[in-house]
Each structure stands twice: as C-alpha cells, then as structure tokens.
Amino acid sequence: MSSFDALFAAAKAARENAHSPYSGYKVGAAVKTRDGTIHAGCNIENASYPEGWCAETTALGCMAVSGAREVVEVVVVADGERLCTPCGGCRQRLAEFAGPETPVHIAGLGGLRQTFTLGELLPAGFALEDKDKTEGATS
C-alpha cells in the first residue's frame, strides 16, 4: 500500500465519524509523521459555530497527544464538486508542524483530486523569528 493510499484510507474512515449535524458536510484528514505513523481526524461542528473544529485540527491534536511534532504528508477527504482544501487556520496549524514542501493531497471519496505543497497553500504564513526559543514557552 502506498503512503497516499494509507493516508487516504485513514482520512476516509475518519470522515465517516464526523459530527456535522448543521452543515451535513463531512471531512476527514490524516497526517503522517516522519516515523510513518498516521494520525486521523474529522470535523466536529458545534451549535456555536466558532467553537467547532476542522478535520485537520483534530488530526494534528491526535498527533500532538502521541508526542509527535513533525508532519511529512497530509490528506484531506471530502465529498462534493469543489476541492476541499484546508482553511486558513488549518494551513497555519499545519505550518507549525510541516515545511513548505510538505505535500497536501486533496481527495474526494473516489480518490486523489489534486496535490499542493503547503507553501503553495500558505505562501506567506506567520512565523516567529526563532521558533526553537519559544518551544515549551508559556503564555
């Protein structure tokens, strides 16, 4: 099984668990870490719309809980005619753990639709001057 196939299967399965009673729009995402581990997530809506979160955020949260900190590949799966690329907030969250050359595959239920690099999706993302110095810092 290829890397994409494994990520696609995980994201598609996670999508089935989406909590989307308001929009009816289910999304799944999966991230792969340097050691090959895959972490998946789904979108979770809330009646107070700003309080919901995206599939990419859920996948990154699962990854962080495991102790991993580096994403090397991403897949986002949704149904519909349009490409479901990560929102701006999720692009920035992905950039916290991935580099600009990290592939972000956008898929429909039938498979791959298009691949972007994170740099293409977030050409001028926010970055601290020296991220290493802030690691573990408290607010």
Helices and strands as residue ranges (DSSP letters): H 3-15, E 27-33, E 38-42, G 49-51, H 55-66, E 71-78, H 88-97, E 103-108, E 111-117, H 118-121, H 131-134
